[in-house]
C-alpha cells in the first residue's frame, strides 16, 4: 500500500510540474500508473517486435521487425534491424526536375490538376512518407480531390466500415485500421478530416470463412483485383467534379501491366484500376529512390522501374536523435523528456501522448518504446497532452505453458 501511495504522489507531482508549462510550450498531464496492454483494447501492437517462425530465414524478416519498431516510435531500431528502407538507394536526378519540398509539391499539384485519380504510395516502415503524403493532400484538396481512400482502412464485408462509423469525429480511432495506429499516419488522417475529405476503405474485405487460393501468386492477384474493383465502386459514387486520392503501400501503386510466365495476370492494383476505368491515374512513388541528395527531389526511373510510376519522390536519408527520427523536428516538434516516474521505471514501457481533447480510443499523437535507462524522448509540437504508460505484452514461445507448473 505504501508503494502505491508513493507512486500516486510521484505521478501527481510529475503531472503538476509538466502542466505548469515550459519553454517549448508542451504541457503533459500524466494519467496514472502504467497499465497492461490488454486494457487498451489494442494489445496486438504492444509486444516487443519479433519475426514469426516461418519468416525468420526469409528476405522479409528485417522488414517485419522494422514495421513493428516503426509502430512503436523507434525507427532507429527499425534501421538497426537491418531494413534496407533506411539505407540509400540512389537514382539519377530527373532532368530539369524539382528539388526541395516546395518545388516537388508544386509539380505534383500541377500534374494532379489534370487527373481524376492520384495514387501515392508509402513504405510501411518509414514514417516520413506519411508526413509527405499529409503535405500532398493539403495541396490536392483545393483541386477537387474530395475522397481519401487508404489501404490501411479496415473494410468489413456487409457491414459499415469503421471509417464511415467515425466520419463525424475530428480524430482517427485506433480501430479504424492497422497502419493507422502509427501516430504519424494518425496525423495524416487528422489532416484529411480537417480538410473535409471523405474517408473510404478499398482494401480486400476480410471474410474469415471465405475460401482463399493457396498459391501465393493467385492470392496476390485476387487481392489486387478486389482492391481495384472496390476503388471502381468508390469512383462511381463520386460527383462529376469530384476526384479520388488513393494511399497505398509499395507496388500496389504500380500502373504497368505484369504477366506471369504462363500468361497469367499479375498486375498490381493501379494497373487493374487503369484498365477497368480507362482513366490514367497519376502515380507517385516514395519507395523506389532514396538518399540521392540531401533534400527531397524528383528522380528519373531508369530501366528498373520505367513505366511503373509517373513521379518518383526521392527523400534524403535521415538520422536519429534520442531514439527518434530527426525529420520530425524540422516541422515544429520538440524533444520532450519522458515524465517522471515513467522515466525512472525499472521496466520497459511504451509511452503514449494523446491530444488533451481526444479520448483514448483515438490514435495517439506520439508513441515510443523505452527500455530502462534509455535516453529516449517524446516528439511533440506545442500543446497540452495526456500521457500514459503501457506495459508491453510478453510473448511466450510456442509450446510453453501459460500457467506455472
Phi and psi in degrees as a GROMACS rama.xvg file:
@    title "Ramachandran Plot"
@    xaxis  label "Phi"
@    yaxis  label "Psi"
@TYPE xy
-60.9226  -39.9392  UNK-2
-63.5855  -41.7369  UNK-3
-62.6667  -42.8764  UNK-4
-63.7788  -42.2667  UNK-5
-63.0001  -41.5543  UNK-6
-64.0125  -44.2928  UNK-7
-61.0942  -40.37  UNK-8
-64.4046  -42.7981  UNK-9
-63.9817  -41.2364  UNK-10
-63.6311  -43.0463  UNK-11
-61.2174  -42.1395  UNK-12
-64.8487  -41.9214  UNK-13
-62.9506  -42.5385  UNK-14
-64.1071  -44.6179  UNK-15
-63.3121  -40.1281  UNK-16
-65.7956  -44.8808  UNK-17
-66.823  -36.9604  UNK-18
-75.3505  -9.79919  UNK-19
-76.173  -10.2126  UNK-20
95.0456  156.359  UNK-21
-151.789  -176.382  UNK-22
-62.5454  -28.2575  UNK-23
-83.5752  -5.52074  UNK-24
60.8645  28.575  UNK-25
-105.053  122.297  UNK-26
-115.979  129.421  UNK-27
-112.499  133.174  UNK-28
-112.982  109.928  UNK-29
-78.1784  127.798  UNK-30
-83.2855  -21.6487  UNK-31
146.298  -169.314  UNK-32
-63.1737  161.135  UNK-33
-56.4302  145.787  UNK-34
-112.541  160.763  UNK-35
-76.4486  148.198  UNK-36
-57.279  -34.9262  UNK-37
-60.0676  -29.6856  UNK-38
-68.3785  -17.285  UNK-39
-80.4003  -18.9674  UNK-40
78.7644  1.04291  UNK-41
-133.421  43.7739  UNK-42
-65.0283  -13.0769  UNK-43
-68.652  -15.1595  UNK-44
-96.0189  -1.86502  UNK-45
-102.654  -0.318776  UNK-46
-74.4536  160.821  UNK-47
-61.883  129.701  UNK-48
-56.0348  137.6  UNK-49
-148.945  167.982  UNK-50
-108.641  123.251  UNK-51
-57.3553  148.081  UNK-52
-44.4584  -50.3531  UNK-53
-62.5431  -17.8852  UNK-54
-105.607  -1.26737  UNK-55
-62.9683  -30.352  UNK-56
-103.599  9.52751  UNK-57
-91.0573  166.933  UNK-58
-70.3154  -14.7175  UNK-59
-91.4463  -0.261312  UNK-60
-58.8064  -47.1061  UNK-61
-64.2106  -36.9435  UNK-62
-66.9678  -37.9221  UNK-63
-62.8979  -45.3805  UNK-64
-61.8491  -44.3742  UNK-65
-62.8891  -39.8377  UNK-66
-62.395  -40.0771  UNK-67
-63.8965  -45.4077  UNK-68
-67.7502  -35.8023  UNK-69
-61.9654  -42.2397  UNK-70
-60.6663  -29.3429  UNK-71
-96.5931  14.966  UNK-72
78.3261  11.4143  UNK-73
-118.857  68.9089  UNK-74
-66.9629  -19.4324  UNK-75
-62.6027  -38.4903  UNK-76
-77.3364  -28.3653  UNK-77
-63.056  -43.8624  UNK-78
-65.4366  -40.5336  UNK-79
-67.7132  -22.4999  UNK-80
-72.7208  -7.04815  UNK-81
101.554  9.94063  UNK-82
-64.7066  132.355  UNK-83
-70.3141  -15.8148  UNK-84
-76.4229  -3.1732  UNK-85
-109.162  11.9368  UNK-86
-114.502  153.006  UNK-87
-63.1683  143.114  UNK-88
-138.337  78.4479  UNK-89
-65.8311  147.465  UNK-90
-130.89  157.049  UNK-91
-67.3547  143.895  UNK-92
-64.8602  143.23  UNK-93
-69.4508  128.952  UNK-94
-57.2936  121.9  UNK-95
69.6026  14.4918  UNK-96
-75.2915  161.39  UNK-97
-72.2555  150.29  UNK-98
-138.65  134.01  UNK-99
96.5774  145.531  UNK-100
-57.2401  -41.9499  UNK-101
-64.6529  -44.1717  UNK-102
-65.1611  -41.678  UNK-103
-62.9911  -44.6424  UNK-104
-64.0702  -35.8729  UNK-105
-62.0489  -42.5401  UNK-106
-64.9918  -45.1013  UNK-107
-59.9321  -46.3647  UNK-108
-63.5452  -40.9522  UNK-109
-63.5535  -41.73  UNK-110
-75.5053  -33.6507  UNK-111
-67.9496  -25.996  UNK-112
-61.0954  -25.6015  UNK-113
-104.066  12.8762  UNK-114
-116.343  162.507  UNK-115
-101.991  -26.7097  UNK-116
-130.648  131.953  UNK-117
-118.132  132.334  UNK-118
-120.997  121.054  UNK-119
-119.278  137.373  UNK-120
-105.753  174.22  UNK-121
-149.305  159.101  UNK-122
-83.4589  141.328  UNK-123
-79.3536  4.10317  UNK-124
-110.509  -39.0235  UNK-125
-93.5843  103.797  UNK-126
-69.1348  -19.0221  UNK-127
-55.7819  -35.2935  UNK-128
-61.1945  -38.543  UNK-129
-68.7243  -35.8072  UNK-130
-69.0136  -38.2766  UNK-131
-67.3901  -38.6115  UNK-132
-59.95  -35.9058  UNK-133
-60.8712  -40.7362  UNK-134
-69.9181  -33.3706  UNK-135
-65.1997  -46.8739  UNK-136
-65.3283  -30.0852  UNK-137
-63.185  -36.6566  UNK-138
-77.6952  -28.6411  UNK-139
-86.6199  -22.2219  UNK-140
-57.7971  -43.8367  UNK-141
-68.7081  -9.09665  UNK-142
-93.3029  7.49961  UNK-143
102.901  -2.41634  UNK-144
-75.3763  115.997  UNK-145
-123.938  -11.7224  UNK-146
-120.985  129.473  UNK-147
-111.844  107.498  UNK-148
-105.183  124.809  UNK-149
-126.774  139.335  UNK-150
-54.486  -34.4616  UNK-151
-67.9347  -24.8352  UNK-152
-66.4263  128.386  UNK-153
-64.8475  134.056  UNK-154
-115.994  114.161  UNK-155
-104.149  125.897  UNK-156
-66.1867  125.004  UNK-157
61.0879  22.3497  UNK-158
-136.221  162.572  UNK-159
-68.6829  130.37  UNK-160
-68.2086  145.294  UNK-161
-53.709  -38.388  UNK-162
-69.7964  -22.7564  UNK-163
-75.7546  -38.2732  UNK-164
-60.6703  -37.7192  UNK-165
-99.4719  17.1246  UNK-166
-57.4881  -35.1149  UNK-167
-82.1599  -9.23602  UNK-168
-82.8486  144.181  UNK-169
-80.4457  -5.56658  UNK-170
-125.216  155.148  UNK-171
-80.0985  146.007  UNK-172
-96.1411  152.972  UNK-173
-60.3892  -30.9615  UNK-174
-87.8427  5.41129  UNK-175
-76.5126  -19.4714  UNK-176
174.699  157.272  UNK-177
-70.8154  -60.9975  UNK-178
-63.5809  -23.6614  UNK-179
-62.9473  -18.592  UNK-180
-65.7592  -19.0885  UNK-181
-77.7727  131.494  UNK-182
-57.632  -37.2831  UNK-183
-68.8263  -35.8565  UNK-184
-65.0374  -38.2728  UNK-185
-58.1165  -39.6126  UNK-186
-69.5539  -34.4435  UNK-187
-58.7524  -44.9197  UNK-188
-73.4029  -35.2399  UNK-189
-57.0894  -43.5958  UNK-190
-63.1142  -42.8149  UNK-191
-59.6454  -43.1894  UNK-192
-64.7258  -44.4376  UNK-193
-62.6832  -32.863  UNK-194
-81.6432  -7.98072  UNK-195
92.9446  12.9338  UNK-196
-67.6739  143.745  UNK-197
-88.3259  136.772  UNK-198
-96.5342  139.599  UNK-199
-139.412  138.77  UNK-200
-93.4443  136.419  UNK-201
-132.447  -1.87809  UNK-202
-61.0375  155.882  UNK-203
-54.7306  128.455  UNK-204
-67.2668  138.138  UNK-205
-88.4051  115.118  UNK-206
-123.445  98.4235  UNK-207
-54.3516  -36.1935  UNK-208
-84.5876  -5.71963  UNK-209
-70.6092  145.963  UNK-210
-84.0723  126.763  UNK-211
-115.853  151.197  UNK-212
-60.0095  146.537  UNK-213
-90.3517  -24.5197  UNK-214
-74.951  129.735  UNK-215
-61.7819  -38.9682  UNK-216
-64.8943  -40.8379  UNK-217
-67.3283  -38.9532  UNK-218
-62.1603  -45.5772  UNK-219
-64.406  -43.9164  UNK-220
-61.6166  -39.9248  UNK-221
-63.655  -39.5849  UNK-222
-66.9183  -46.8794  UNK-223
-60.6387  -40.5109  UNK-224
-66.5319  -43.6208  UNK-225
-67.2636  -39.1465  UNK-226
-57.115  -48.0678  UNK-227
-61.6887  -43.9833  UNK-228
-65.5711  -36.2318  UNK-229
-66.1885  -36.6859  UNK-230
-69.6916  -34.6768  UNK-231
-60.0772  -42.7093  UNK-232
-63.5188  -38.3519  UNK-233
-64.8596  -43.7688  UNK-234
-60.0294  -42.5852  UNK-235
-64.1896  -24.2622  UNK-236
-87.0195  -6.04461  UNK-237
-77.146  154  UNK-238
-72.0543  163.818  UNK-239
-61.0343  -25.4878  UNK-240
-103.111  4.63063  UNK-241
-90.3155  151.133  UNK-242
-126.601  160.11  UNK-243
-116.358  130.215  UNK-244
-112.251  123.717  UNK-245
-115.09  132.048  UNK-246
-114.333  123.233  UNK-247
-135.426  166.991  UNK-248
-95.9088  136.179  UNK-249
49.8349  -126.931  UNK-250
-85.019  5.99229  UNK-251
-58.1644  -26.8764  UNK-252
-85.2164  2.78609  UNK-253
-74.0856  118.135  UNK-254
-96.6811  3.63973  UNK-255
-88.1469  137.692  UNK-256
-67.1883  153.936  UNK-257
-141.317  132.53  UNK-258
-120.474  141.615  UNK-259
-78.2893  174.916  UNK-260
-60.3191  -30.8324  UNK-261
-96.5796  14.7233  UNK-262
86.9184  1.82955  UNK-263
-70.0213  150.021  UNK-264
-80.1526  115.036  UNK-265
-117.353  26.5266  UNK-266
-66.1464  152.018  UNK-267
-86.8461  174.129  UNK-268
-52.831  -47.9969  UNK-269
-61.389  -40.2135  UNK-270
-66.3859  -39.541  UNK-271
-67.8307  -40.5579  UNK-272
-62.0096  -43.0281  UNK-273
-60.7384  -42.9259  UNK-274
-67.4416  -42.945  UNK-275
-69.0634  -43.0358  UNK-276
-90.6375  -23.1805  UNK-277
76.5876  4.66576  UNK-278
-96.9935  138.35  UNK-279
-94.7475  105.549  UNK-280
-73.2281  151.545  UNK-281
-84.0387  113.266  UNK-282
-105.425  130.844  UNK-283
-123.878  122.689  UNK-284
-108.493  132.143  UNK-285
-109.489  1.02588  UNK-286
-106.79  -8.02683  UNK-287
-98.7973  -23.7038  UNK-288
-132.3  141.271  UNK-289
-161.385  148.283  UNK-290
72.5117  19.3018  UNK-291
-78.6713  -19.3747  UNK-292
-150.799  174.551  UNK-293
-90.2568  8.11319  UNK-294
-142.267  160.152  UNK-295
-65.0477  141.64  UNK-296
-152.955  174.053  UNK-297
-96.4352  136.327  UNK-298
-119.738  161.562  UNK-299
-87.7422  145.553  UNK-300
-70.1168  -35.9338  UNK-301
69.683  178.317  UNK-302
-66.6894  -28.7997  UNK-303
-59.9977  -40.7531  UNK-304
-131.24  25.1905  UNK-305
-60.891  129.122  UNK-306
86.7035  -7.53815  UNK-307
-80.0358  -36.525  UNK-308
-138.345  151.67  UNK-309
-80.8818  -38.3053  UNK-310
-131.08  130.431  UNK-311
-109.323  112.041  UNK-312
-91.1788  122.157  UNK-313
-110.721  101.684  UNK-314
-86.8365  149.967  UNK-315
-72.0561  160.414  UNK-316
-82.8325  129.184  UNK-317
-104.858  155.964  UNK-318
-97.2068  -163.274  UNK-319
-136.696  144.956  UNK-320
-132.346  125.152  UNK-321
51.0058  41.214  UNK-322
82.1989  0.30834  UNK-323
-117.281  149.187  UNK-324
-64.1667  128.7  UNK-325
-75.9889  -10.5815  UNK-326
-63.089  -24.3334  UNK-327
-66.2436  -19.581  UNK-328
-96.0823  3.8104  UNK-329
-87.4605  -7.47489  UNK-330
-121.859  26.7107  UNK-331
101.266  -7.92232  UNK-332
-72.649  150.005  UNK-333
-116.635  151.115  UNK-334
-79.409  116.366  UNK-335
-118.76  128.059  UNK-336
-63.3782  147.629  UNK-337
-64.6228  127.889  UNK-338
-66.4782  147.875  UNK-339
-72.0587  149.223  UNK-340
-90.8566  8.26459  UNK-341
-56.3575  -39.183  UNK-342
-65.1443  -29.496  UNK-343
-102.761  11.8837  UNK-344
-65.3876  148.731  UNK-345
-96.9195  27.7697  UNK-346
-140.019  157.572  UNK-347
-71.3971  135.294  UNK-348
-135.466  151.015  UNK-349
-104.85  118.049  UNK-350
-96.6293  130.232  UNK-351
-125.8  136.785  UNK-352
-116.121  127.358  UNK-353
-114.689  142.854  UNK-354
-55.367  138.507  UNK-355
-55.3063  -33.7086  UNK-356
-94.6744  10.7931  UNK-357
-113.561  144.296  UNK-358
-78.57  172.028  UNK-359
-72.2488  -6.94828  UNK-360
-77.0035  -12.3825  UNK-361
-78.3163  166.728  UNK-362
-77.3095  129.767  UNK-363
-64.1038  156.733  UNK-364
-74.5034  -28.4847  UNK-365
-152.121  151.899  UNK-366
-147.267  136.599  UNK-367
-149.745  136.702  UNK-368
-82.8235  129.697  UNK-369
-131.146  121.535  UNK-370
-86.9249  154.537  UNK-371
-55.1289  130.46  UNK-372
85.6808  -6.40341  UNK-373
-75.7727  142.285  UNK-374
-93.9063  69.1528  UNK-375
-107.629  145.197  UNK-376
-128.418  163.164  UNK-377
-79.4917  156.531  UNK-378
-119.535  104.248  UNK-379
-136.416  142.207  UNK-380
-84.3574  162.504  UNK-381
-52.3882  137.104  UNK-382
155.986  -177.998  UNK-383
-110.321  134.51  UNK-384
-135.416  144.696  UNK-385
-94.3546  131.075  UNK-386
-118.238  132.845  UNK-387
-130.462  161.224  UNK-388
-118.286  135.887  UNK-389
-119.19  132.39  UNK-390
-78.2681  136.243  UNK-391
-67.45  153.165  UNK-392
-71.1058  136.632  UNK-393
-93.8023  114.502  UNK-394
-87.6608  127.006  UNK-395
-90.081  141.241  UNK-396
-59.7044  148.766  UNK-397
-56.7354  133.943  UNK-398
89.0782  -6.38047  UNK-399
-79.6643  150.398  UNK-400
-68.4667  148.18  UNK-401
-88.6677  -14.6694  UNK-402
-133.311  152.182  UNK-403
-58.8815  151.232  UNK-404
